[in-house]
Amino acid sequence: MLVAVGHAWEPLRDGSRAVSALYLLVYAFHMPAFIVLAGYHSRGFDGSPERVKRLVTGVALPYVVFETAYTFFTRWTDGVPDRPVTLLEPLYLTWFLAALFIWRLTTPLWKLVRWPVPLALVVAMLATVSPSLGEDLDIQRTLQFLPYFVLGLCLRSEHFRMVRRRRMRVLAVPVFAGALALAYWAVPRVTAGWLYHRDSAQELSAPAWYGPLMTLLLFGCALVLVACFLAWVPGRRTWFTALGAATMYGYLLHGFVAQVSKYWGWYDPEWLYRPLGEITVTVVAAVIVTVLCTAPVRRVFHWAVEPKPHWAFRR
């Protein structure tokens, strides 16, 4: 949901410092949280044929489907009729699937090394000072977000129980309030590009040594915010628990709505850039992504998000 809301806020940022502050706050932790959970749920990957088969059907095939779909769709919405279909340059939000494929393949390695998270941080820091890495498979973003995935691999269920203690839930409130105040202060002073993790320091017009420093700083901030966010995630089963299991549907499908909203001028009315309009956009985005996670939508798009090409594998 936070990913969709963040995308919905993008057109509103220039006219509102408050929206920009919320945007920075959400982007400081929403993908780290998503990736930490992806790492946590990848702990069982051992490179066995059955696990590789699941990786292909659950990640690689959806990547091919949605990379192709977004290419053709944005030819229309972006007015680029000759945009090529290429699997080496992830388009829009499909980068996550390409990155997840790579991260999960490397899981056995991170299980072997003595200090996996520090090593992953070193890899991320080196990426921030390497503008020559290129754009194939969005490798910059893959490497810079790697520590969060590796951290997820190292977590256990007791860690989640720990952050859900009442003390943590109470502490999360002032922490988020302070983080929002800091984000408000940072709006005119810090470029949001650092939070996307897709460029080197040099590409962000900063000295090279900023890259490793910002990697550590953002990693520390993200850990605190992710812990505070998870503190408020209910441990018991609720009506939206089943929707949470279908997060990938909301993530992959909401991008089509975000693209068409700009093409059809949904952001043209001036009232959307006032407080009531900004609240409306937030609520509508949350409702849309929730609907995209429901059972009827899952039944329609199951073939694309969770394909089962049994015919392609040996029995």
CORGI-V410968 format. One record per pair of residues at least 12 apart in sequence whose C-alpha atoms are under 6 Angstrom apart, sorted by sequence separation. I is the first residue (numbers start at 0). J is the second residue. If there is no record, write none. Layout:
i->I j->J
i->I j->J
This chain:
i->123 j->142
i->123 j->143
i->120 j->146
i->119 j->146
i->116 j->146
i->116 j->149
i->62 j->96
i->116 j->150
i->58 j->96
i->249 j->288
i->249 j->291
i->98 j->141
i->249 j->292
i->248 j->292
i->88 j->135
i->89 j->136
i->245 j->292
i->87 j->135
i->88 j->136
i->87 j->136
i->242 j->292
i->143 j->196
i->140 j->196
i->171 j->227
i->140 j->197
i->139 j->197
i->45 j->107
i->168 j->230
i->163 j->230
i->162 j->230
i->130 j->199
i->128 j->199
i->127 j->199
i->128 j->200
i->127 j->200
i->128 j->207
i->127 j->210
i->124 j->211
i->38 j->148
i->42 j->152
i->35 j->147
i->39 j->151
i->34 j->147
i->35 j->148
i->38 j->151
i->39 j->152
i->34 j->148
i->38 j->152
i->36 j->151
i->31 j->147
i->35 j->151
i->20 j->182
i->20 j->183
i->76 j->262
i->28 j->221
i->32 j->225
i->27 j->221
i->28 j->225
i->61 j->303
i->61 j->304
i->57 j->305
i->56 j->306
i->4 j->281
i->4 j->284
